[in-house]
Amino acid sequence: MKKPGLTTKEIMLKGTIIALIVTIPSLISFFLVWTITDNLIYGAVSSVIVHFIAMGFSLKISKKLLVKKDS
């Protein structure tokens, strides 16, 4: 009998998706601010702010993604 829950493969796939959701906006904001202002510090500060905002949303996203629905 198989245990209910997520398999290791599903956990790794969904974890990778959440990691991409968190890091891609941070990288985009860093490069946009850096190219527009030509200041590395402004780019770094803006990407840190966006990263923490994305981490706040990732909790909600992970609750929706990682819950296995019974079919």
Buried (B, 14 or more C-beta within 10 A) or exposed (E): EEEEEBEEEEEEEBEEEBEEBBEEBBEEBBEEBBEEEEEEEBBEBBBEEBBEBBEEEBEEBBEEBBEEEEE
